Amino acid sequence: MSTVTNLQQVKWQRHADEQALKSLDATIADAEKALVILLHRRRELVNRLGINKPDHDPEAA
């Protein structure tokens, strides 16, 4: 294999890796947004159920 072919292959692989990284970053960003939404919904349910309030601590009320 010639040096030119090796350089082209390295450039192609770098480009492919950069595209894969972009795709993973976008997937992670989407997952983080979904997590924020889920945590918000969970917090609303915990508040509605009163789970976050102590049952037998009059000073905490």
The first five atom37 places (N, CA, C, CB, O) and aatype in JSON, in Angstrom:
{
  "aatype": [12, 15, 16, 19, 16, 2, 10, 5, 5, 19, 11, 17, 5, 1, 8, 0, 3, 6, 5, 0, 10, 11, 15, 10, 3, 0, 16, 9, 0, 3, 0, 6, 11, 0, 10, 19, 9, 10, 10, 8, 1, 1, 1, 6, 10, 19, 2, 1, 10, 7, 9, 2, 11, 14, 3, 8, 3, 14, 6, 0, 0],
  "atom_mask": [
    [1, 1, 1, 1, 1],
    [1, 1, 1, 1, 1],
    [1, 1, 1, 1, 1],
    [1, 1, 1, 1, 1],
    [1, 1, 1, 1, 1],
    [1, 1, 1, 1, 1],
    [1, 1, 1, 1, 1],
    [1, 1, 1, 1, 1],
    [1, 1, 1, 1, 1],
    [1, 1, 1, 1, 1],
    [1, 1, 1, 1, 1],
    [1, 1, 1, 1, 1],
    [1, 1, 1, 1, 1],
    [1, 1, 1, 1, 1],
    [1, 1, 1, 1, 1],
    [1, 1, 1, 1, 1],
    [1, 1, 1, 1, 1],
    [1, 1, 1, 1, 1],
    [1, 1, 1, 1, 1],
    [1, 1, 1, 1, 1],
    [1, 1, 1, 1, 1],
    [1, 1, 1, 1, 1],
    [1, 1, 1, 1, 1],
    [1, 1, 1, 1, 1],
    [1, 1, 1, 1, 1],
    [1, 1, 1, 1, 1],
    [1, 1, 1, 1, 1],
    [1, 1, 1, 1, 1],
    [1, 1, 1, 1, 1],
    [1, 1, 1, 1, 1],
    [1, 1, 1, 1, 1],
    [1, 1, 1, 1, 1],
    [1, 1, 1, 1, 1],
    [1, 1, 1, 1, 1],
    [1, 1, 1, 1, 1],
    [1, 1, 1, 1, 1],
    [1, 1, 1, 1, 1],
    [1, 1, 1, 1, 1],
    [1, 1, 1, 1, 1],
    [1, 1, 1, 1, 1],
    [1, 1, 1, 1, 1],
    [1, 1, 1, 1, 1],
    [1, 1, 1, 1, 1],
    [1, 1, 1, 1, 1],
    [1, 1, 1, 1, 1],
    [1, 1, 1, 1, 1],
    [1, 1, 1, 1, 1],
    [1, 1, 1, 1, 1],
    [1, 1, 1, 1, 1],
    [1, 1, 1, 0, 1],
    [1, 1, 1, 1, 1],
    [1, 1, 1, 1, 1],
    [1, 1, 1, 1, 1],
    [1, 1, 1, 1, 1],
    [1, 1, 1, 1, 1],
    [1, 1, 1, 1, 1],
    [1, 1, 1, 1, 1],
    [1, 1, 1, 1, 1],
    [1, 1, 1, 1, 1],
    [1, 1, 1, 1, 1],
    [1, 1, 1, 1, 1]
  ],
  "atom_positions": [
    [[0.84, -1.17, 0.0], [0.0, 0.0, 0.0], [0.89, 1.24, 0.0], [-0.96, 0.0, 1.22], [1.88, 1.3, 0.73]],
    [[0.54, 2.19, -0.81], [1.36, 3.4, -0.91], [1.03, 4.39, 0.21], [1.16, 4.08, -2.27], [0.01, 4.27, 0.89]],
    [[1.91, 5.35, 0.39], [1.72, 6.37, 1.41], [0.48, 7.21, 1.13], [2.95, 7.26, 1.51], [-0.24, 7.59, 2.05]],
    [[0.24, 7.5, -0.14], [-0.93, 8.31, -0.51], [-2.21, 7.58, -0.1], [-0.94, 8.59, -2.04], [-3.12, 8.19, 0.47]],
    [[-2.27, 6.29, -0.38], [-3.44, 5.5, 0.0], [-3.61, 5.5, 1.51], [-3.32, 4.06, -0.53], [-4.72, 5.64, 2.02]],
    [[-2.51, 5.34, 2.23], [-2.57, 5.35, 3.69], [-3.09, 6.69, 4.22], [-1.18, 5.05, 4.29], [-3.91, 6.72, 5.13]],
    [[-2.62, 7.79, 3.65], [-3.08, 9.11, 4.07], [-4.57, 9.3, 3.79], [-2.27, 10.21, 3.38], [-5.29, 9.86, 4.61]],
    [[-5.02, 8.83, 2.64], [-6.44, 8.94, 2.3], [-7.28, 8.11, 3.27], [-6.68, 8.48, 0.84], [-8.34, 8.54, 3.72]],
    [[-6.79, 6.93, 3.58], [-7.51, 6.05, 4.5], [-7.58, 6.69, 5.89], [-6.83, 4.65, 4.57], [-8.61, 6.63, 6.55]],
    [[-6.49, 7.29, 6.34], [-6.46, 7.95, 7.64], [-7.43, 9.13, 7.65], [-5.03, 8.43, 7.98], [-8.16, 9.32, 8.63]],
    [[-7.44, 9.92, 6.57], [-8.36, 11.05, 6.48], [-9.82, 10.58, 6.5], [-8.09, 11.86, 5.21], [-10.66, 11.16, 7.18]],
    [[-10.1, 9.51, 5.74], [-11.46, 8.99, 5.7], [-11.87, 8.49, 7.08], [-11.58, 7.84, 4.66], [-12.98, 8.76, 7.53]],
    [[-10.99, 7.77, 7.75], [-11.3, 7.24, 9.08], [-11.54, 8.38, 10.07], [-10.17, 6.33, 9.57], [-12.44, 8.3, 10.91]],
    [[-10.72, 9.43, 9.98], [-10.9, 10.59, 10.87], [-12.26, 11.22, 10.64], [-9.78, 11.63, 10.65], [-12.97, 11.55, 11.59]],
    [[-12.63, 11.39, 9.38], [-13.93, 11.97, 9.05], [-15.05, 11.09, 9.6], [-14.07, 12.14, 7.52], [-16.0, 11.6, 10.2]],
    [[-14.96, 9.79, 9.41], [-15.97, 8.86, 9.91], [-16.05, 8.94, 11.44], [-15.65, 7.41, 9.46], [-17.15, 8.93, 12.0]],
    [[-14.91, 9.01, 12.1], [-14.88, 9.11, 13.57], [-15.5, 10.42, 14.05], [-13.44, 8.98, 14.09], [-16.22, 10.44, 15.05]],
    [[-15.22, 11.52, 13.34], [-15.79, 12.81, 13.71], [-17.31, 12.78, 13.57], [-15.2, 13.93, 12.84], [-18.02, 13.32, 14.42]],
    [[-17.81, 12.15, 12.51], [-19.26, 12.05, 12.31], [-19.89, 11.17, 13.4], [-19.58, 11.47, 10.91], [-20.97, 11.48, 13.9]],
    [[-19.22, 10.09, 13.76], [-19.72, 9.22, 14.82], [-19.77, 9.97, 16.15], [-18.84, 7.96, 14.95], [-20.71, 9.81, 16.93]],
    [[-18.75, 10.78, 16.41], [-18.71, 11.57, 17.64], [-19.85, 12.57, 17.68], [-17.36, 12.29, 17.77], [-20.5, 12.74, 18.72]],
    [[-20.11, 13.25, 16.56], [-21.23, 14.2, 16.48], [-22.55, 13.49, 16.77], [-21.27, 14.87, 15.08], [-23.4, 14.0, 17.51]],
    [[-22.7, 12.34, 16.19], [-23.93, 11.58, 16.38], [-24.11, 11.17, 17.84], [-23.94, 10.34, 15.48], [-25.21, 11.28, 18.39]],
    [[-23.04, 10.71, 18.46], [-23.11, 10.33, 19.88], [-23.4, 11.54, 20.75], [-21.79, 9.67, 20.32], [-24.18, 11.44, 21.69]],
    [[-22.78, 12.67, 20.46], [-23.03, 13.89, 21.23], [-24.5, 14.29, 21.14], [-22.13, 15.03, 20.73], [-25.1, 14.69, 22.14]],
    [[-25.08, 14.18, 19.95], [-26.5, 14.52, 19.78], [-27.38, 13.54, 20.55], [-26.87, 14.51, 18.28], [-28.36, 13.95, 21.16]],
    [[-27.04, 12.28, 20.52], [-27.81, 11.27, 21.26], [-27.73, 11.52, 22.76], [-27.3, 9.86, 20.93], [-28.73, 11.39, 23.47]],
    [[-26.55, 11.86, 23.25], [-26.37, 12.17, 24.67], [-27.19, 13.4, 25.05], [-24.88, 12.39, 25.01], [-27.84, 13.41, 26.1]],
    [[-27.18, 14.43, 24.21], [-27.95, 15.65, 24.48], [-29.45, 15.33, 24.56], [-27.69, 16.72, 23.39], [-30.15, 15.83, 25.44]],
    [[-29.93, 14.5, 23.64], [-31.34, 14.1, 23.67], [-31.66, 13.32, 24.95], [-31.69, 13.24, 22.43], [-32.7, 13.54, 25.56]],
    [[-30.76, 12.43, 25.35], [-30.97, 11.65, 26.56], [-30.98, 12.55, 27.8], [-29.88, 10.57, 26.7], [-31.77, 12.33, 28.72]],
    [[-30.12, 13.56, 27.82], [-30.09, 14.49, 28.95], [-31.38, 15.28, 29.03], [-28.89, 15.45, 28.82], [-31.9, 15.51, 30.12]],
    [[-31.92, 15.71, 27.88], [-33.19, 16.43, 27.87], [-34.32, 15.53, 28.38], [-33.52, 16.93, 26.44], [-35.17, 15.97, 29.16]],
    [[-34.31, 14.28, 27.94], [-35.33, 13.34, 28.39], [-35.22, 13.11, 29.9], [-35.19, 12.0, 27.64], [-36.24, 13.02, 30.59]],
    [[-34.01, 13.02, 30.42], [-33.81, 12.83, 31.85], [-34.36, 14.02, 32.64], [-32.32, 12.64, 32.15], [-34.99, 13.82, 33.68]],
    [[-34.12, 15.23, 32.16], [-34.64, 16.43, 32.84], [-36.17, 16.37, 32.89], [-34.17, 17.72, 32.1], [-36.76, 16.66, 33.93]],
    [[-36.79, 16.0, 31.79], [-38.26, 15.9, 31.74], [-38.75, 14.84, 32.72], [-38.73, 15.57, 30.3], [-39.7, 15.08, 33.46]],
    [[-38.11, 13.68, 32.73], [-38.51, 12.6, 33.64], [-38.34, 13.0, 35.1], [-37.71, 11.34, 33.35], [-39.2, 12.71, 35.93]],
    [[-37.23, 13.65, 35.42], [-37.0, 14.09, 36.8], [-38.05, 15.12, 37.23], [-35.6, 14.68, 36.95], [-38.5, 15.11, 38.38]],
    [[-38.43, 16.0, 36.31], [-39.45, 17.0, 36.6], [-40.8, 16.31, 36.88], [-39.59, 18.0, 35.43], [-41.48, 16.65, 37.84]],
    [[-41.17, 15.35, 36.04], [-42.42, 14.61, 36.25], [-42.4, 13.86, 37.57], [-42.67, 13.63, 35.09], [-43.4, 13.82, 38.28]],
    [[-41.25, 13.27, 37.91], [-41.11, 12.54, 39.17], [-41.28, 13.5, 40.35], [-39.74, 11.83, 39.25], [-41.97, 13.19, 41.32]],
    [[-40.63, 14.66, 40.26], [-40.73, 15.66, 41.33], [-42.18, 16.1, 41.53], [-39.83, 16.88, 41.01], [-42.63, 16.27, 42.66]],
    [[-42.91, 16.29, 40.42], [-44.32, 16.66, 40.53], [-45.13, 15.58, 41.24], [-44.91, 16.92, 39.13], [-45.98, 15.89, 42.08]],
    [[-44.88, 14.32, 40.91], [-45.61, 13.23, 41.56], [-45.25, 13.11, 43.03], [-45.33, 11.91, 40.85], [-46.12, 12.9, 43.87]],
    [[-43.97, 13.24, 43.35], [-43.54, 13.19, 44.75], [-44.23, 14.3, 45.53], [-41.99, 13.32, 44.87], [-44.71, 14.07, 46.64]],
    [[-44.29, 15.5, 44.96], [-44.95, 16.62, 45.63], [-46.45, 16.36, 45.79], [-44.73, 17.91, 44.84], [-47.02, 16.62, 46.85]],
    [[-47.08, 15.85, 44.74], [-48.51, 15.58, 44.79], [-48.84, 14.5, 45.82], [-49.02, 15.15, 43.41], [-49.86, 14.59, 46.5]],
    [[-47.98, 13.51, 45.93], [-48.2, 12.43, 46.9], [-47.77, 12.81, 48.3], [-47.46, 11.18, 46.46], [-48.12, 12.12, 49.26]],
    [[-47.04, 13.89, 48.44], [-46.58, 14.32, 49.75], [-45.48, 13.45, 50.31], [0.0, 0.0, 0.0], [-45.24, 13.45, 51.52]],
    [[-44.8, 12.72, 49.45], [-43.75, 11.8, 49.89], [-42.57, 12.56, 50.49], [-43.27, 10.93, 48.71], [-41.85, 12.03, 51.34]],
    [[-42.37, 13.77, 50.07], [-41.21, 14.54, 50.52], [-41.46, 15.24, 51.85], [-40.84, 15.57, 49.47], [-40.59, 15.95, 52.35]],
    [[-42.66, 15.05, 52.44], [-42.97, 15.71, 53.72], [-42.89, 14.69, 54.85], [-44.39, 16.36, 53.67], [-43.4, 13.58, 54.73]],
    [[-42.26, 15.07, 55.96], [-42.17, 14.14, 57.1], [-43.55, 13.9, 57.71], [-41.21, 14.69, 58.17], [-44.36, 14.83, 57.81]],
    [[-43.82, 12.67, 58.12], [-45.12, 12.31, 58.66], [-45.27, 12.7, 60.14], [-45.36, 10.82, 58.5], [-46.33, 13.17, 60.55]],
    [[-44.23, 12.51, 60.91], [-44.36, 12.64, 62.36], [-43.41, 13.68, 62.94], [-44.11, 11.31, 63.01], [-42.99, 13.53, 64.09]],
    [[-43.09, 14.69, 62.21], [-42.19, 15.72, 62.72], [-42.91, 17.06, 62.69], [-40.87, 15.78, 61.88], [-42.89, 17.74, 61.67]],
    [[-43.55, 17.44, 63.8], [-44.34, 18.68, 63.82], [-43.51, 19.93, 63.55], [-45.02, 18.83, 65.14], [-44.03, 20.91, 63.02]],
    [[-42.22, 19.91, 63.89], [-41.37, 21.06, 63.66], [-41.05, 21.25, 62.18], [-40.09, 20.93, 64.45], [-40.76, 22.36, 61.74]],
    [[-41.1, 20.18, 61.41], [-40.79, 20.25, 59.98], [-41.95, 20.79, 59.17], [-40.39, 18.89, 59.46], [-41.76, 21.25, 58.05]],
    [[-43.15, 20.74, 59.72], [-44.35, 21.15, 58.99], [-44.53, 22.62, 58.86], [-45.54, 20.61, 59.64], [-45.5, 23.07, 58.27]]
  ]
}
